[in-house]
Amino acid sequence: MKILLVNDDGIDAVGIRRLVDALSKEHTVWIAAPDRQRSAASMAMTLNTPLRADPRKIDGAEIAFAVDGTPVDCARLALGNLVPEKPDLVISGINLGPNLGSDTLYSGTCGAAQQAAVLGTQAIAVSLDHRDPVHFETAVAVTKHMIGIAERRPLPFGMFWNVNVPDLPPEEIKGYRVTGLAMVNYKGVYDRREDPLGRPYYWVPRGKLPGDPNEDSDYAWMKKGYVTVTPMGFHSEKLDAVDLSDEFGGEA
């Protein structure tokens, strides 16, 4: 299988390096990733400045490029110019930290997967809970499982899989849940400060407001120790046609 890896944490991030190490043993792997951290870029793309793609030597990758643009730029440029042929699959991740609920609207990880999907390529966004995660082996195993599902059950045009993995050892994962998105809320007031000249500046507020742990959502199920799988994308009206109950032992 020919797989293009993208992300929003940057080409040197541990998540994408763990994926190339694992997947290159069985697949042809190409990489196009930002040259620096580009989290929360959503589907932003570069319009008014040129893009540069610097070749990198990365063990396990047949070709790799560090792109001085957004995650969407990476997906578009790779699929249009950088890879020798259309990949069978685009994988965005492994992201450092979850992409759950309404956070997916801001996510560069999801943005890159969505871009690949609307260009007609099957795509998976994979995120691992916590900003400093430990159990990459769990996320790698889940990614391999999802590759098989993407082969057997390709999604309709314009849709992609959003997958969130608890930062737990594989034996502590309780299962998979195909679920919808939670509403994730943040503190609304920015932190106002002043510079030495007395001019105000603002920091984005940190910290999520607690959600309902009993609701049927990706946020609630992942916090209970389940891998959450959410079909997302351009043709959301086709979600009812996505039946994965037999893939996950009836846990849908």
HUSULJO-V668823 format. One record per helix or strand of 3 or more residues. SS is the DSSP state (hx for helix, st for strand). FROM is the first residue (numbers start at 0). LEN is the number of residues. Records with the same first field share a line. If there is no record, write none. Layout:
SS: FROM-LEN ; FROM-LEN
This chain:
st: 1-5 ; 27-7 ; 52-3 ; 62-5 ; 88-8 ; 122-6 ; 158-7 ; 174-4 ; 190-4 ; 199-4 ; 225-8
hx: 13-10 ; 70-12 ; 100-5 ; 107-11 ; 135-17 ; 169-3 ; 217-6 ; 235-6
